[in-house]
Structures are given as structure tokens and as C-alpha cells.
């Protein structure tokens, strides 16, 4: 039996009442249409929110890239200035010596003045050499770089993400060397990075070596450029044996290949 339902509509004004008769079949159609409308609205709302989130993520990536370029520019300028100062050191020392009158050069006071100048210049040279040696200008190991610094598709989600370092595949146990003089800031397992070593080079510069199988240094150790600090591995969130290498300036990840690295193999 096909039941029907009546809907009475009373107007705000007037005396005429309206009556709408709906069958069960009509009600089912209306209910189904309502469900479709609600589902479509929910899908459109979700799609809109996803687009907003994606747009926000792209904006943040662009801001990170701009900060990275600014930090690289500052470091590149500082490194060039230090190298120029060190290159001029010998000429400066000789120029100071020859600028003194002959009689002063031969006198006791003249010899003392030259000795003091040589001492000061030697200290300056030593400081400049330390600063230059601390800048990570070599690679931690050889090998082809398969992923650089910047936006890439995540190997886990296939969605765009910011990759903060260089991925360099190598067999497990390959020596990993410090790329500049510094002090070991931290070692240990660090979330998805697995076993990791972080070296502080001063001037706001740090390097990070991740997915290691073994570390050869501990927190507080002083390391020199070219010194082995670890061995490559496949620990943490890793798809295959490789080294994840990062350079950060004031905590901002930068691509060292842009202006720092002068050679494609580690210092020996």
C-alpha cells in the first residue's frame, strides 16, 4: 500500500490554507536528493580547505627559500672577506717592515716595534685561518647527490615537501668526514633522522650528518676538517643507505653547493 503524507501550510496573513500531498516514493526521492546535496557540499568544502592548506604550504616554502638565499649571501660575503684578508696578510707584514726608516729598523726600539707588529699580525693570521677552516667548504664524502635542498615530492606521501639537506647514497659503513673545523654539538638518534651528528662551526653555522650506522665522536669533541666523525647507514626514516647532509646558518637550511663547496669530494 502506497501511503501518502499531507503537509499543511498556514500563511502569515490571509485565511487560505495550502495542502501539499507527498507519497512515500516522493519523500524517498527528496531524502536521497538531500543526502546528495549535503555530500556534494561537504566535498566542495573539503576541497576548498585542502587548496587553502596547499597554498599556505607553498607560501611558507617560498619564505624559507628567500631566507635561505639571504643567509647564503651573507655567509658568502663573510667568507670572501676573510679570504681576502688572509691573502693580504703577507703583503701587509712586508709593507709595515719596509715603511720604517732604516735607522729605526736597526735600533733597539725599531726591532721591538717590528717584533710587536709581527706578533700582532701572526695572531691575526692565526684567527683568520681558524675562521676560514671552520667554514664547511668541502663535501663529507663522495657520491652522486640524489636529492638537494628545496621542494620535492615526499618518497613517503608523494606530496610536495621541503627537503632541508643533500642526500648522498653510499654503502653502509662509508666514512663520513667533517666539512669544517668545529665542536660536536650533539650526537644520537633524532626522530626520523636516525643516528645523527651535529657540528657547530661558530658564526651561526652548523652541519648535520644523519641516517648513520655508527658515530666516532661525542658531544664536546673538537673536530677538524676532513676528520672522520661517523659511518653511513640506513637508520631512521630512510628508504636506502645514504647520508643526509645539512648546512644551516642561524638555523636556516642552505644548499652549500651554491657558494661554499669548492670541491666534490671530502678533504683528506
URKAUR-V541321 format. One record per pair of residues at least 24 apart in sequence whose ideal C-beta (glycine too) atoms are under 10 Angstrom apart, sorted by the first residue. I is the first residue (numbers start at 1). GAP is how many residues later the second one is. Records with the same first field share a line. If there is no record, write none. Layout:
# URKAUR-V541321
I->GAP, GAP
This chain:
# URKAUR-V541321
3->24
54->105, 106
57->94, 102, 103, 104, 105
58->93, 102
60->102
61->89, 90, 99, 100, 101
62->89
64->85, 86, 87, 98, 100, 188, 189
65->84, 85, 86, 97
67->182, 183, 184, 185, 186, 187
68->81, 82, 94, 96, 180, 181, 184, 185, 186, 187, 190
69->183, 185, 186, 189
70->179, 180, 182, 184
71->133, 134, 176, 177, 178, 179, 180, 181, 182, 183
72->175, 177, 180, 182, 183, 184, 186, 187, 188
73->181, 185, 186
74->129, 130, 175, 176
75->60, 61, 128, 129, 130, 172, 174, 175, 179, 181, 183, 184, 185
76->59, 178, 182, 183, 184
77->182
78->53, 57, 125, 127, 171
79->52, 53, 56, 58, 124, 180, 181
80->179
81->47, 50
82->45, 46, 47, 48, 49, 50, 52, 53, 121
83->45, 48, 49, 52
84->44
85->39, 40, 42, 43, 46, 47
86->38, 39, 41, 42, 43, 45, 46
87->41
89->32, 33, 35, 36, 39, 40
90->31, 35
92->25, 29, 32, 33
93->24, 25, 27, 28, 29, 31, 32
96->24, 25
129->52
130->51, 72
131->50, 70, 71, 72
132->48, 49, 93
133->47, 48, 49, 68, 91, 92, 134
134->46, 47, 48, 49, 65, 66, 67, 68, 69, 71, 90, 91
135->44, 45, 46, 47, 66, 67, 68, 70, 90, 112, 121, 125
136->42, 43, 44, 45, 46, 63, 65, 69, 70, 71, 89, 109, 111, 120, 124, 125
137->42, 43, 88, 119, 122, 123, 124, 125, 126, 130
138->39, 40, 41, 42, 87, 88, 118, 122, 123, 124, 125, 126, 127, 128, 129, 130
139->27, 29, 38, 40, 104, 106, 117, 118, 122, 123, 124, 125, 126, 127, 128
140->26, 28, 30, 34, 35, 36, 37, 38, 39, 57, 67, 69, 86, 88, 89, 90, 92, 103, 105, 125, 126, 127
141->27, 29, 33, 34, 35, 36, 38, 68, 87, 89, 90, 91, 102, 104, 124, 125
142->26, 28, 32, 122, 123, 124
143->24, 25, 26, 27, 28, 31, 89, 99, 100, 121, 122
144->24, 25, 26, 120
145->24, 97, 100, 110, 112, 119
146->94, 96
147->95, 97
148->107, 109, 110
149->96, 97, 98, 104, 105, 106, 107, 108, 109
150->103, 105
155->82, 83, 84, 85
156->36, 81, 83
162->91
163->81, 83, 90
164->29, 44, 80, 82, 83, 84, 88, 89, 90, 91
165->28, 42, 43, 44, 45, 78, 79, 80, 81, 82, 83, 88, 89, 90, 91
166->76, 77, 78, 79, 80, 81, 89, 90, 91, 95
167->43, 44, 71, 72, 73, 75, 76, 77, 78
168->64, 74, 75, 76, 77
169->63, 70, 71, 72, 73, 74
170->61, 62, 63, 71, 72, 73
171->60, 61, 62, 63, 70, 71
172->39, 40, 41, 42, 59, 60, 61, 62, 63, 68, 69, 70
173->40, 41, 58, 59, 60, 68
174->39, 56, 57, 58, 59, 67, 68, 69
175->41, 52, 53, 54, 55, 56, 57, 91
176->33, 34, 36, 37, 38, 39, 40, 52, 53, 54, 55, 56, 57, 67, 69, 90
177->32, 46, 47, 48, 49, 50, 51, 52, 53, 88, 89, 90, 91
178->29, 31, 39, 44, 45, 46, 47, 48, 49, 50, 51, 52, 88, 89
179->28, 30, 44, 46, 47, 50, 66, 68, 77, 81, 82, 87, 88
180->25, 27, 43, 44, 45, 46, 67, 80, 87
181->41, 42, 43, 44, 45, 46
182->24, 25, 39, 40, 41, 42, 43, 47
183->34, 36, 37, 38, 39, 40
184->31, 33, 34, 35, 36, 37, 38, 39, 45
185->34, 35
186->32, 33, 34
187->25, 28, 29, 30, 31, 32, 33, 34, 42, 43
188->27, 30, 31
189->46, 47
190->45, 46
191->45, 46
192->43, 44, 45, 46, 52
193->42, 43, 44, 45, 51, 53
194->39, 40, 41, 42, 43, 44, 50
195->35, 36, 38, 39, 40, 41
196->34, 39, 40, 48, 50
197->24, 26, 32, 33
198->48, 50
199->24, 28, 30
201->24, 46, 48
203->46, 47
204->44, 45, 46, 47, 48
205->42, 43, 44, 45, 49, 55
206->40, 41, 42, 43, 44, 45
207->38, 39, 40, 41, 49
208->36, 37, 38, 39, 40, 45
209->34, 35, 36, 37
210->25, 26, 27, 28, 32, 33, 34, 35, 36
211->24, 25, 26, 27, 28, 29, 30, 31, 32, 33, 34
212->24, 31, 32
213->28
224->43
225->41, 42, 43
226->40, 41, 42
227->39, 40
228->38
